[in-house]
Each structure stands twice: as structure tokens, then as C-alpha cells.
Amino acid sequence: MKLNDVTLLVEHHRGANIRRSRLGRFFIAGIFSLLGLILLGGITFVIVFVTNLVDYHQLTTLEYVDERQQEEYDALEGRLNELVSHVDQLEPVNDNLRLIHGFEAGLIDDVGIGGPELGAALAAGERYRVDLMHAEAVIGRQRSQLRDLIELNEQRVDYLAGIPSINPLPYARNCSGFGYRRSPITGGTEFHNGVDLVPQGNGKIIAAADGRVVIARSAGAYGLLVRIDHGYGYQTRYGHCRLLYVQPGDYVKRGEVIALVGCTGRSTGTHLHYEVLHDGIN
């Protein structure tokens, strides 16, 4: 749109005089340009002010968050130091357990840590990361060696469970011990390779230890016989039984009823002939 000159007529309120003022198009254009610059400057000021206000608010928020994070970091570092201390205190305990169970000691020796992660932590001065790596290394070593102790303990539990250690005929009376004696059959001297137990209760014969039944049948002078292999070289024999509750191949637990006491085979009365063998020797 073409901008033309403008003439202003100013009349007194009483109608006395009339003034004429002519405004050139360049003057009017200058006024509009000035107003535009003022408006643009105001908008720019508002935008800058709001932006700075938002930035200030964000900076204040970040400072607050940073303070909270620093407090949390300090608390975590304290807990980490406490954890490292506890881990170090477990070292001699673990070491003593190894010695008790026949392992060599050595847990007290320091563990080695390294690699790029350690170098980066040292370069950044992040001591907590170094302590964490040390704690992880110690815990890893303890876990591995405690696993050895658990396996050894399981083996020993299995070993102890296989050792004949309870009376196979509870509350029974021992009427003939192990060793040389006068034979109740011939009257001569003979070696008695077990013990004879006379029942005082219900006559139930129980397994003296965990094991697998290898014989459950009539066996000559033994009469009805149960023989159990307990592993680790141990076996037990239960002779002169009246009734068998197990058969070859059965796995029995210590205290499980396997037979009833009787008078079968070469026997002069109701009793249990009980033998314990280790590596084939009574």
C-alpha cells in the first residue's frame, strides 16, 4: 500500500482557530518504524526475562538436587566403608573354618584387583569405586571357598550318616559280646564276630545307618539275614531274623525298620546277631 502525506486539522473547542499540520509520508513511516522497534524490543525483553527466569529456576533446582545427591553419596560411601569393614572381618572367620575342615589357609592374603575399570576409578579419584571393586573381589573369593566348605560338609554329613552308630535293637540286652567265647551250640571256644542282642521291646530291628541293602534272604547259619552296605567301607549284618521288610536294592535310612527279631538259622533262642564290618573286617 502506498503511503501518502497526511494533513492534520486541529480546531479549538470554541471554533475560534483551526491549525493545519502536514505530516510527510517519511515522517509517518519513521513513527511506525519506531513503534515497531519499541514493540520488538519489549517482546525481546520479555522473552529474555522469562528465559533467564526459567534458567534460574532450573539452576536452583539442580543445585538442590546436587546437594541431595551429595548427601546420598556421602551416606552410600559410609555404608560401603562399613560393608568393606565387615567383609574384611569375615576373612579370618572363613580362614579358621578352612583350617578346621582340612583346607589350607590363605584368605587373609590380600586379593588383587586391576584392569581398565580400576585405572579409570583411580584417574577420576573415585575411591569408593576402588573400595567397591576390592569388596567384590573379596566376596567373590569367599563365595568360592565357602562353596568348597559346603561341598566338604555335605560329604562329611553323608559319611557320618553311613557310619553305624545306633543300637539296631533298641532297649535290647547284650547277652554275648564280640570276641572269644564258649559256643552255645558245641560248648567249645569260638570267636564271636558280632554281638547277640536279646529284645526287651517289640523286637523291631532298625538300620544302624544309611545304606543300600545288598542281601535280604536266608543265609545258612545266619538264618534270615539282612546285609547293608553303608559306603566308605562300612557294612552291617543282621542275622536270625523272623521276618524281613526289605529286599536287595532298597535304600534305607538310619532308624528305619528292616526286620523282626527271630530265631532262624543256627540259634538257640530269639535274639539278633549283629555285626559291623569295615573294609571287610569285623
Backbone as CSV, one residue per row, in Angstrom:
resi,resn,N_x,N_y,N_z,CA_x,CA_y,CA_z,C_x,C_y,C_z
1,MET,0.858,-1.184,0.000,0.000,0.000,0.000,0.893,1.233,0.000
2,LYS,0.589,2.167,-0.868,1.401,3.370,-0.959,1.044,4.316,0.167
3,LEU,2.098,4.813,0.853,1.891,5.726,1.974,1.936,7.164,1.454
4,ASN,0.808,7.929,1.676,0.710,9.321,1.227,0.918,10.276,2.387
5,ASP,1.043,11.572,2.050,1.148,12.594,3.103,-0.182,12.694,3.836
6,VAL,-0.123,13.115,5.078,-1.331,13.258,5.910,-1.383,14.704,6.418
7,THR,-2.608,15.280,6.347,-2.810,16.640,6.866,-3.687,16.555,8.099
8,LEU,-3.234,17.158,9.202,-3.991,17.161,10.445,-4.631,18.525,10.627
9,LEU,-5.952,18.547,10.928,-6.672,19.789,11.218,-6.981,19.796,12.699
10,VAL,-6.509,20.801,13.419,-6.733,20.909,14.860,-7.596,22.139,15.097
11,GLU,-8.842,21.922,15.616,-9.794,23.012,15.811,-9.965,23.270,17.300
12,HIS,-9.984,24.564,17.684,-10.200,24.930,19.069,-11.611,24.540,19.455
13,HIS,-11.860,24.273,20.706,-13.178,23.789,21.100,-14.234,24.885,20.989
14,ARG,-13.802,26.057,20.929,-14.766,27.149,20.748,-14.933,27.509,19.269
15,GLY,-14.217,26.831,18.435,-14.321,27.082,16.997,-13.602,28.326,16.541
16,ALA,-12.669,28.798,17.338,-12.014,30.065,17.004,-10.976,29.883,15.915
17,ASN,-10.051,29.061,16.113,-8.930,28.909,15.179,-8.822,27.459,14.711
18,ILE,-8.287,27.307,13.565,-8.036,25.965,13.030,-6.581,25.912,12.597
19,ARG,-5.865,24.854,13.111,-4.460,24.671,12.734,-4.336,23.520,11.750
20,ARG,-3.500,23.733,10.829,-3.211,22.695,9.855,-1.774,22.208,10.062
21,SER,-1.634,20.918,10.126,-0.281,20.320,10.243,-0.181,19.225,9.184
22,ARG,0.835,19.317,8.378,1.024,18.321,7.319,2.181,17.399,7.705
23,LEU,1.840,16.125,7.724,2.847,15.107,8.077,3.248,14.369,6.811
24,GLY,4.520,14.431,6.506,5.011,13.752,5.312,5.025,12.221,5.490
25,ARG,4.998,11.540,4.374,4.957,10.065,4.442,6.223,9.472,5.068
26,PHE,7.340,10.171,4.910,8.563,9.650,5.517,8.541,9.792,7.028
27,PHE,7.916,10.873,7.488,7.788,11.061,8.940,6.880,10.005,9.532
28,ILE,5.759,9.752,8.841,4.818,8.730,9.340,5.484,7.360,9.345
29,ALA,6.242,7.084,8.281,6.945,5.801,8.219,7.931,5.680,9.353
30,GLY,8.606,6.757,9.696,9.561,6.734,10.801,8.870,6.458,12.118
31,ILE,7.657,7.112,12.317,6.920,6.879,13.563,6.551,5.409,13.696
32,PHE,6.011,4.829,12.599,5.631,3.402,12.640,6.843,2.501,12.880
33,SER,7.966,2.854,12.265,9.178,2.055,12.460,9.630,2.110,13.905
34,LEU,9.558,3.310,14.473,9.955,3.470,15.874,9.063,2.652,16.793
35,LEU,7.722,2.739,16.528,6.789,1.950,17.340,7.070,0.451,17.192
36,GLY,7.404,0.046,15.950,7.714,-1.377,15.720,8.948,-1.809,16.476
37,LEU,9.960,-0.915,16.472,11.185,-1.257,17.207,10.919,-1.344,18.702
38,ILE,10.095,-0.396,19.190,9.774,-0.425,20.620,9.035,-1.709,20.981
39,LEU,8.062,-2.104,20.129,7.303,-3.334,20.375,8.219,-4.553,20.323
40,LEU,9.092,-4.562,19.291,10.011,-5.689,19.166,10.956,-5.758,20.348
41,GLY,11.439,-4.593,20.780,12.326,-4.570,21.940,11.618,-5.078,23.184
42,GLY,10.322,-4.671,23.347,9.566,-5.135,24.519,9.377,-6.642,24.511
43,ILE,9.030,-7.173,23.300,8.850,-8.626,23.200,10.156,-9.355,23.493
44,THR,11.259,-8.817,22.935,12.569,-9.435,23.172,12.915,-9.423,24.651
45,PHE,12.619,-8.305,25.304,12.911,-8.194,26.729,12.126,-9.227,27.529
46,VAL,10.846,-9.345,27.167,10.009,-10.315,27.885,10.539,-11.731,27.679
47,ILE,10.899,-12.050,26.426,11.408,-13.402,26.137,12.694,-13.675,26.911
48,VAL,13.613,-12.690,26.889,14.882,-12.873,27.611,14.648,-12.987,29.103
49,PHE,13.737,-12.177,29.615,13.452,-12.203,31.054,12.882,-13.562,31.475
50,VAL,11.895,-14.036,30.687,11.270,-15.326,31.008,12.300,-16.448,30.903
51,THR,13.143,-16.390,29.843,14.170,-17.429,29.662,15.129,-17.451,30.836
52,ASN,15.590,-16.253,31.249,16.503,-16.185,32.383,15.839,-16.665,33.671
53,LEU,14.545,-16.340,33.788,13.818,-16.788,34.980,13.732,-18.312,35.024
54,VAL,13.440,-18.901,33.865,13.378,-20.374,33.796,14.748,-20.973,34.070
55,ASP,15.779,-20.378,33.461,17.142,-20.895,33.689,17.516,-20.791,35.161
56,TYR,17.142,-19.706,35.804,17.446,-19.523,37.224,16.731,-20.584,38.068
57,HIS,15.459,-20.804,37.691,14.701,-21.820,38.425,15.336,-23.203,38.244
58,GLN,15.729,-23.524,37.010,16.369,-24.818,36.754,17.701,-24.924,37.486
59,LEU,18.460,-23.837,37.482,19.748,-23.836,38.186,19.538,-24.060,39.677
60,THR,18.550,-23.385,40.238,18.253,-23.564,41.664,17.841,-25.004,41.957
61,THR,17.009,-25.555,41.054,16.580,-26.952,41.231,17.762,-27.898,41.144
62,LEU,18.654,-27.664,40.168,19.827,-28.517,40.010,20.741,-28.438,41.220
63,GLU,20.893,-27.235,41.758,21.719,-27.076,42.953,21.129,-27.859,44.126
64,TYR,19.797,-27.804,44.248,19.136,-28.547,45.325,19.321,-30.056,45.126
65,VAL,19.110,-30.496,43.876,19.274,-31.925,43.575,20.713,-32.352,43.823
66,ASP,21.655,-31.497,43.428,23.065,-31.814,43.623,23.393,-31.953,45.105
67,GLU,22.833,-31.089,45.916,23.064,-31.186,47.363,22.503,-32.493,47.920
68,ARG,21.276,-32.837,47.456,20.677,-34.101,47.933,21.505,-35.297,47.469
69,GLN,21.970,-35.248,46.200,22.770,-36.350,45.682,24.092,-36.467,46.422
70,GLN,24.663,-35.332,46.784,25.915,-35.361,47.544,25.688,-35.983,48.917
71,GLU,24.557,-35.637,49.546,24.239,-36.230,50.837,24.038,-37.739,50.702
72,GLU,23.321,-38.160,49.640,23.109,-39.587,49.411,24.435,-40.290,49.111
73,TYR,25.284,-39.631,48.336,26.585,-40.208,48.023,27.409,-40.397,49.287
74,ASP,27.403,-39.377,50.151,28.147,-39.484,51.411,27.609,-40.640,52.257
75,ALA,26.265,-40.782,52.278,25.669,-41.873,53.060,26.041,-43.225,52.464
76,LEU,25.984,-43.340,51.128,26.338,-44.600,50.472,27.814,-44.927,50.668
77,GLU,28.650,-43.910,50.623,30.079,-44.141,50.834,30.331,-44.654,52.249
78,GLY,29.576,-44.090,53.215,29.711,-44.573,54.585,29.280,-46.021,54.725
79,ARG,28.158,-46.363,54.061,27.677,-47.751,54.113,28.654,-48.688,53.408
80,LEU,29.245,-48.207,52.293,30.214,-49.023,51.575,31.437,-49.295,52.438
81,ASN,31.924,-48.263,53.110,33.072,-48.452,54.001,32.743,-49.436,55.114
82,GLU,31.506,-49.371,55.620,31.078,-50.306,56.649,31.035,-51.735,56.098
83,LEU,30.526,-51.867,54.850,30.469,-53.184,54.217,31.872,-53.745,54.021
84,VAL,32.781,-52.924,53.524,34.156,-53.368,53.326,34.767,-53.819,54.648
85,SER,34.478,-53.079,55.718,34.985,-53.458,57.037,34.443,-54.808,57.474
86,HIS,33.134,-55.029,57.273,32.528,-56.316,57.647,33.126,-57.454,56.817
87,VAL,33.320,-57.195,55.514,33.899,-58.227,54.648,35.296,-58.594,55.127
88,ASP,36.081,-57.599,55.476,37.433,-57.860,55.972,37.401,-58.643,57.277
89,GLN,36.395,-58.387,58.126,36.295,-59.107,59.391,35.936,-60.575,59.193
90,LEU,35.273,-60.878,58.059,34.898,-62.269,57.779,36.082,-63.097,57.296
91,GLU,37.140,-62.436,56.849,38.286,-63.153,56.311,38.865,-64.164,57.308
92,PRO,39.241,-63.749,58.523,39.808,-64.741,59.457,38.813,-65.818,59.862
93,VAL,37.502,-65.475,59.899,36.489,-66.486,60.223,36.482,-67.564,59.155
94,ASN,36.463,-67.134,57.898,36.497,-68.069,56.786,37.781,-68.894,56.813
95,ASP,38.867,-68.236,57.129,40.158,-68.906,57.199,40.152,-70.004,58.263
96,ASN,39.603,-69.704,59.438,39.555,-70.691,60.518,38.684,-71.876,60.141
97,LEU,37.556,-71.605,59.459,36.699,-72.706,59.024,37.443,-73.620,58.059
98,ARG,38.233,-73.035,57.183,39.002,-73.845,56.239,40.014,-74.713,56.979
99,LEU,40.673,-74.153,57.972,41.652,-74.918,58.733,40.983,-76.061,59.490
100,ILE,39.794,-75.789,60.065,39.073,-76.819,60.817,38.703,-77.988,59.911
101,HIS,38.330,-77.678,58.666,37.879,-78.716,57.749,38.996,-79.257,56.868
102,GLY,40.235,-78.907,57.178,41.363,-79.526,56.485,41.839,-78.824,55.239
103,PHE,41.319,-77.623,54.953,41.800,-76.852,53.813,42.985,-75.998,54.234
104,GLU,43.790,-75.621,53.259,44.856,-74.681,53.556,44.276,-73.294,53.783
105,ALA,44.976,-72.538,54.646,44.553,-71.158,54.881,44.993,-70.303,53.698
106,GLY,44.768,-68.999,53.808,45.208,-68.122,52.738,44.243,-67.010,52.443
107,LEU,43.084,-67.029,53.105,42.113,-65.972,52.843,42.583,-64.614,53.338
108,ILE,43.473,-64.618,54.336,43.921,-63.328,54.885,44.802,-62.592,53.877
109,ASP,45.427,-63.351,52.962,46.226,-62.698,51.926,45.351,-61.761,51.104
110,ASP,45.936,-60.628,50.727,45.158,-59.623,50.002,44.814,-60.122,48.612
111,VAL,43.624,-59.735,48.132,43.210,-60.112,46.780,43.663,-59.030,45.807
112,GLY,43.940,-59.433,44.574,44.379,-58.482,43.568,43.210,-57.972,42.741
113,ILE,43.234,-56.690,42.433,42.241,-56.096,41.551,42.986,-55.278,40.511
114,GLY,42.393,-55.105,39.351,43.062,-54.348,38.297,42.166,-54.180,37.098
115,GLY,42.785,-53.826,35.974,42.034,-53.661,34.750,41.698,-52.209,34.455
116,PRO,41.094,-51.969,33.304,40.752,-50.589,32.898,39.825,-49.891,33.879
117,GLU,38.905,-50.653,34.470,37.960,-50.034,35.397,38.683,-49.453,36.603
118,LEU,39.672,-50.192,37.108,40.445,-49.688,38.243,41.221,-48.446,37.843
119,GLY,41.841,-48.477,36.648,42.585,-47.309,36.190,41.702,-46.085,36.056
120,ALA,40.485,-46.269,35.523,39.563,-45.145,35.360,39.137,-44.600,36.716
121,ALA,38.900,-45.497,37.678,38.478,-45.055,39.010,39.589,-44.275,39.700
122,LEU,40.819,-44.751,39.581,41.943,-44.049,40.204,42.177,-42.695,39.539
123,ALA,42.046,-42.661,38.197,42.253,-41.403,37.485,41.206,-40.367,37.861
124,ALA,39.969,-40.831,38.117,38.888,-39.916,38.476,38.867,-39.613,39.972
125,GLY,39.742,-40.265,40.722,39.770,-40.039,42.163,38.565,-40.600,42.884
126,GLU,37.930,-41.592,42.273,36.726,-42.185,42.868,37.128,-43.362,43.761
127,ARG,37.480,-43.021,44.968,37.969,-44.031,45.903,36.895,-45.063,46.226
128,TYR,35.636,-44.623,46.219,34.563,-45.545,46.566,34.480,-46.680,45.558
129,ARG,34.774,-46.378,44.278,34.738,-47.434,43.262,35.867,-48.428,43.485
130,VAL,37.021,-47.940,43.904,38.132,-48.834,44.214,37.768,-49.731,45.389
131,ASP,37.160,-49.153,46.445,36.751,-49.946,47.608,35.694,-50.978,47.209
132,LEU,34.784,-50.559,46.322,33.732,-51.483,45.883,34.338,-52.657,45.109
133,MET,35.301,-52.372,44.238,35.954,-53.449,43.491,36.682,-54.399,44.431
134,HIS,37.312,-53.835,45.459,38.005,-54.684,46.436,37.019,-55.570,47.177
135,ALA,35.894,-54.975,47.604,34.882,-55.748,48.335,34.309,-56.849,47.449
136,GLU,34.048,-56.537,46.187,33.515,-57.542,45.266,34.508,-58.682,45.075
137,ALA,35.800,-58.356,44.986,36.818,-59.394,44.807,36.891,-60.298,46.030
138,VAL,36.849,-59.690,47.229,36.923,-60.481,48.458,35.689,-61.367,48.608
139,ILE,34.511,-60.775,48.336,33.272,-61.553,48.444,33.275,-62.691,47.439
140,GLY,33.765,-62.442,46.224,33.839,-63.499,45.222,34.737,-64.638,45.672
141,ARG,35.867,-64.289,46.287,36.772,-65.328,46.772,36.143,-66.095,47.929
142,GLN,35.497,-65.382,48.833,34.847,-66.052,49.952,33.740,-66.977,49.463
143,ARG,32.954,-66.512,48.462,31.876,-67.347,47.939,32.437,-68.640,47.372
144,SER,33.537,-68.537,46.616,34.137,-69.718,46.015,34.644,-70.688,47.070
145,GLN,35.316,-70.164,48.084,35.903,-71.053,49.075,34.867,-71.553,50.075
146,LEU,33.819,-70.772,50.318,32.732,-71.287,51.145,31.995,-72.408,50.415
147,ARG,31.936,-72.318,49.079,31.326,-73.406,48.307,32.117,-74.705,48.516
148,ASP,33.459,-74.575,48.585,34.281,-75.752,48.873,33.944,-76.327,50.243
149,LEU,33.769,-75.428,51.221,33.443,-75.888,52.577,32.079,-76.580,52.604
150,ILE,31.117,-76.026,51.857,29.778,-76.636,51.818,29.849,-78.033,51.213
151,GLU,30.602,-78.165,50.115,30.739,-79.475,49.495,31.408,-80.460,50.435
152,LEU,32.463,-80.002,51.135,33.135,-80.880,52.085,32.202,-81.267,53.221
153,ASN,31.420,-80.289,53.693,30.493,-80.572,54.783,29.430,-81.579,54.354
154,GLU,28.945,-81.437,53.104,27.953,-82.396,52.605,28.551,-83.801,52.532
155,GLN,29.815,-83.881,52.120,30.480,-85.177,52.075,30.605,-85.762,53.477
156,ARG,30.929,-84.916,54.446,31.093,-85.421,55.810,29.757,-85.815,56.422
157,VAL,28.708,-85.049,56.083,27.372,-85.427,56.568,26.994,-86.789,56.010
158,ASP,27.257,-86.992,54.715,26.966,-88.281,54.087,27.813,-89.379,54.724
159,TYR,29.075,-89.053,55.020,29.972,-90.031,55.646,29.476,-90.406,57.040
160,LEU,29.103,-89.396,57.819,28.626,-89.661,59.180,27.312,-90.432,59.164
161,ALA,26.448,-90.115,58.164,25.177,-90.833,58.074,25.392,-92.297,57.747
162,GLY,26.543,-92.645,57.139,26.828,-94.020,56.763,27.615,-94.793,57.805
163,ILE,27.933,-94.177,58.930,28.661,-94.885,59.988,27.654,-95.512,60.943
164,PRO,27.675,-96.835,61.128,26.752,-97.478,62.077,26.966,-96.925,63.485
165,SER,25.931,-96.275,64.026,26.142,-95.542,65.279,24.981,-95.644,66.260
166,ILE,23.949,-96.456,65.949,22.853,-96.619,66.903,22.592,-98.101,67.118
167,ASN,21.930,-98.402,68.210,21.586,-99.783,68.540,20.500,-100.266,67.576
168,PRO,20.755,-101.348,66.816,19.758,-101.818,65.853,18.532,-102.456,66.509
169,LEU,18.641,-102.784,67.796,17.517,-103.368,68.521,17.355,-102.572,69.817
170,PRO,16.622,-101.464,69.753,16.527,-100.567,70.909,16.109,-101.301,72.187
171,TYR,16.735,-100.895,73.288,16.460,-101.416,74.636,16.821,-102.898,74.784
172,ALA,17.595,-103.437,73.805,17.958,-104.857,73.882,19.058,-105.075,74.916
173,ARG,19.158,-106.342,75.350,20.199,-106.745,76.309,21.277,-107.506,75.554
174,ASN,22.523,-107.086,75.777,23.644,-107.755,75.129,23.960,-109.027,75.918
175,CYS,23.655,-110.193,75.302,23.867,-111.458,76.022,25.151,-112.147,75.617
176,SER,25.794,-111.661,74.541,27.065,-112.266,74.132,27.841,-111.243,73.335
177,GLY,29.025,-110.883,73.841,29.790,-109.825,73.215,30.693,-110.288,72.095
178,PHE,31.474,-109.343,71.604,32.385,-109.585,70.490,33.675,-110.204,71.031
179,GLY,34.171,-111.243,70.342,35.444,-111.850,70.735,35.284,-113.339,71.052
180,TYR,36.291,-113.910,71.702,36.248,-115.330,72.018,35.224,-115.599,73.118
181,ARG,34.537,-116.761,72.987,33.512,-117.150,73.943,33.318,-118.673,73.889
182,ARG,32.532,-119.169,74.818,32.145,-120.583,74.792,30.931,-120.714,73.895
183,SER,31.006,-121.586,72.906,29.927,-121.758,71.943,28.678,-122.307,72.608
184,PRO,27.512,-121.664,72.431,26.272,-122.188,73.000,25.789,-123.454,72.301
185,ILE,26.380,-123.757,71.137,25.972,-124.933,70.376,26.874,-126.128,70.708
186,THR,28.192,-125.936,70.604,29.146,-127.039,70.798,29.765,-127.061,72.183
187,GLY,29.731,-125.936,72.868,30.356,-125.841,74.176,31.831,-125.551,74.108
188,GLY,32.425,-125.560,72.907,33.831,-125.253,72.761,34.088,-123.751,72.629
189,THR,35.381,-123.398,72.560,35.757,-121.991,72.412,35.686,-121.596,70.938
190,GLU,35.097,-120.455,70.676,34.993,-119.939,69.309,35.093,-118.418,69.326
191,PHE,35.405,-117.863,68.154,35.459,-116.404,68.036,34.101,-115.900,67.553
192,HIS,33.498,-115.038,68.348,32.187,-114.465,68.026,32.418,-113.121,67.326
193,ASN,32.073,-113.065,66.046,32.403,-111.861,65.260,31.311,-110.807,65.279
194,GLY,30.433,-110.841,66.233,29.405,-109.823,66.389,28.955,-109.758,67.829
195,VAL,27.743,-109.243,68.035,27.138,-109.225,69.369,25.735,-109.808,69.254
196,ASP,25.295,-110.492,70.297,23.939,-111.054,70.333,23.078,-110.181,71.231
197,LEU,21.976,-109.693,70.680,21.104,-108.771,71.383,19.741,-109.430,71.600
198,VAL,19.311,-109.507,72.858,18.020,-110.094,73.205,17.004,-108.967,73.329
199,PRO,15.883,-109.068,72.617,14.902,-107.962,72.614,14.244,-107.779,73.978
200,GLN,13.990,-106.509,74.313,13.264,-106.156,75.530,11.975,-105.416,75.189
201,GLY,11.762,-105.171,73.894,10.577,-104.437,73.473,9.816,-105.185,72.402
202,ASN,9.509,-104.482,71.313,8.658,-105.061,70.261,9.428,-105.905,69.261
203,GLY,10.740,-105.967,69.383,11.524,-106.828,68.505,11.752,-106.280,67.117
204,LYS,11.519,-104.998,66.878,11.755,-104.409,65.555,13.236,-104.072,65.400
205,ILE,13.815,-104.548,64.323,15.228,-104.294,64.030,15.311,-103.078,63.107
206,ILE,16.166,-102.135,63.448,16.292,-100.920,62.651,17.702,-100.819,62.072
207,ALA,17.811,-100.118,60.941,19.120,-99.915,60.309,19.977,-99.018,61.191
208,ALA,21.224,-99.415,61.369,22.132,-98.657,62.234,22.689,-97.418,61.550
209,ALA,22.502,-97.320,60.211,22.994,-96.161,59.459,22.341,-96.174,58.084
210,ASP,22.516,-95.073,57.342,22.012,-95.025,55.974,22.790,-96.012,55.110
211,GLY,22.113,-96.621,54.144,22.823,-97.516,53.250,21.887,-98.247,52.310
212,ARG,22.492,-99.111,51.477,21.719,-99.892,50.500,21.775,-101.367,50.862
213,VAL,20.611,-101.989,50.821,20.505,-103.409,51.143,21.136,-104.224,50.012
214,VAL,22.083,-105.120,50.383,22.728,-105.970,49.380,22.298,-107.426,49.523
215,ILE,21.887,-107.822,50.725,21.383,-109.182,50.943,20.149,-109.097,51.831
216,ALA,19.093,-109.841,51.464,17.898,-109.961,52.300,17.286,-111.327,51.986
217,ARG,17.811,-112.365,52.644,17.395,-113.743,52.340,17.928,-114.677,53.424
218,SER,17.611,-115.937,53.251,18.154,-116.967,54.146,19.616,-117.202,53.775
219,ALA,20.482,-117.276,54.797,21.924,-117.400,54.556,22.550,-118.372,55.555
220,GLY,22.212,-119.655,55.437,22.832,-120.699,56.241,22.682,-120.479,57.730
221,ALA,23.813,-120.468,58.450,23.796,-120.341,59.906,23.205,-119.011,60.362
222,TYR,23.236,-118.002,59.501,22.678,-116.691,59.867,21.145,-116.716,59.861
223,GLY,20.544,-117.752,59.266,19.092,-117.747,59.105,18.687,-116.650,58.136
224,LEU,17.555,-116.005,58.393,17.159,-114.844,57.577,18.099,-113.690,57.890
225,LEU,18.784,-113.225,56.845,19.860,-112.248,57.032,19.608,-110.996,56.199
226,VAL,19.905,-109.853,56.787,19.940,-108.574,56.058,21.365,-108.048,56.144
227,ARG,21.926,-107.724,54.982,23.244,-107.077,54.967,23.107,-105.750,54.241
228,ILE,23.641,-104.705,54.865,23.520,-103.347,54.319,24.917,-102.797,54.074
229,ASP,25.095,-102.227,52.886,26.344,-101.542,52.539,26.131,-100.049,52.778
230,HIS,26.924,-99.465,53.685,26.759,-98.056,54.065,27.732,-97.128,53.340
231,GLY,28.605,-97.709,52.504,29.599,-96.886,51.840,30.777,-96.606,52.755
232,TYR,31.839,-96.048,52.170,33.055,-95.724,52.920,33.625,-96.954,53.624
233,GLY,33.360,-98.148,53.075,33.915,-99.381,53.623,33.100,-100.022,54.724
234,TYR,31.980,-99.418,55.142,31.189,-99.940,56.259,30.052,-100.833,55.758
235,GLN,29.852,-101.965,56.451,28.708,-102.839,56.232,28.201,-103.333,57.589
236,THR,26.923,-103.705,57.620,26.351,-104.311,58.834,25.562,-105.553,58.436
237,ARG,25.534,-106.528,59.360,24.758,-107.752,59.151,23.785,-107.921,60.303
238,TYR,22.568,-108.383,59.960,21.514,-108.598,60.950,20.993,-110.027,60.737
239,GLY,21.371,-110.940,61.668,21.050,-112.347,61.460,19.968,-112.886,62.389
240,HIS,19.453,-114.103,62.040,18.438,-114.837,62.798,17.078,-114.116,62.793
241,CYS,16.802,-113.330,61.763,15.540,-112.576,61.711,14.353,-113.526,61.500
242,ARG,13.191,-113.077,61.949,11.954,-113.841,61.750,11.210,-113.386,60.498
243,LEU,11.273,-112.070,60.201,10.558,-111.507,59.066,11.370,-110.348,58.508
244,LEU,11.477,-110.285,57.177,12.241,-109.218,56.529,11.294,-108.207,55.892
245,TYR,11.603,-106.929,56.077,10.802,-105.854,55.485,11.484,-105.189,54.287
246,VAL,12.679,-105.631,53.945,13.434,-105.003,52.859,13.864,-106.069,51.878
247,GLN,14.327,-105.631,50.735,14.845,-106.532,49.716,16.076,-105.897,49.078
248,PRO,16.902,-106.709,48.413,18.124,-106.157,47.813,17.827,-104.977,46.887
249,GLY,18.653,-103.981,47.003,18.496,-102.771,46.195,17.805,-101.640,46.923
250,ASP,17.099,-101.947,48.015,16.413,-100.891,48.773,17.441,-99.980,49.447
251,TYR,17.137,-98.670,49.453,17.971,-97.722,50.200,17.245,-97.384,51.496
252,VAL,17.920,-97.601,52.614,17.293,-97.379,53.918,18.010,-96.255,54.649
253,LYS,17.265,-95.612,55.540,17.799,-94.540,56.373,18.039,-95.049,57.785
254,ARG,18.953,-94.401,58.461,19.219,-94.765,59.848,17.917,-94.713,60.653
255,GLY,17.628,-95.794,61.418,16.436,-95.861,62.246,15.234,-96.481,61.556
256,GLU,15.353,-96.798,60.254,14.240,-97.396,59.526,14.122,-98.881,59.883
257,VAL,12.888,-99.369,60.096,12.674,-100.775,60.444,12.950,-101.638,59.222
258,ILE,13.811,-102.656,59.398,14.190,-103.521,58.283,13.763,-104.974,58.493
259,ALA,13.508,-105.388,59.740,13.163,-106.793,60.005,12.621,-106.930,61.421
260,LEU,12.179,-108.175,61.750,11.766,-108.523,63.112,12.738,-109.547,63.655
261,VAL,13.072,-109.425,64.931,13.997,-110.354,65.567,13.382,-111.748,65.605
262,GLY,14.230,-112.777,65.448,13.712,-114.139,65.439,14.719,-115.148,65.936
263,CYS,14.528,-116.397,65.491,15.393,-117.489,65.941,15.666,-118.428,64.773
264,THR,15.941,-117.871,63.607,16.191,-118.683,62.419,17.673,-118.995,62.313
265,GLY,18.004,-120.050,61.538,19.389,-120.424,61.341,19.968,-121.127,62.549
266,ARG,21.262,-120.978,62.787,21.980,-121.635,63.894,21.816,-120.785,65.150
267,SER,20.732,-121.013,65.854,20.393,-120.184,67.007,19.725,-121.038,68.077
268,THR,19.974,-120.681,69.333,19.369,-121.398,70.458,18.232,-120.622,71.096
269,GLY,17.953,-119.443,70.617,16.872,-118.641,71.177,16.679,-117.362,70.391
270,THR,15.579,-116.679,70.690,15.256,-115.436,69.970,16.267,-114.352,70.316
271,HIS,16.970,-113.900,69.317,17.934,-112.807,69.504,18.360,-112.288,68.133
272,LEU,19.048,-111.152,68.126,19.625,-110.587,66.904,21.131,-110.753,66.963
273,HIS,21.676,-111.380,65.947,23.138,-111.422,65.786,23.514,-110.230,64.895
274,TYR,24.277,-109.321,65.460,24.576,-108.048,64.779,26.080,-107.916,64.591
275,GLU,26.481,-107.604,63.352,27.899,-107.424,63.027,28.118,-106.066,62.362
276,VAL,29.281,-105.506,62.645,29.727,-104.288,61.957,31.059,-104.609,61.296
277,LEU,31.179,-104.325,60.021,32.421,-104.575,59.279,32.929,-103.279,58.658
278,HIS,34.246,-103.159,58.639,34.864,-102.030,57.955,35.988,-102.571,57.080
279,ASP,35.886,-102.319,55.791,36.809,-102.874,54.799,36.900,-104.390,54.934
280,GLY,35.758,-105.039,55.190,35.673,-106.484,55.251,36.090,-107.098,56.565
281,ILE,36.505,-106.285,57.524,36.968,-106.802,58.816,35.918,-106.518,59.876
282,ASN,35.511,-107.564,60.637,34.519,-107.372,61.704,35.115,-106.546,62.825
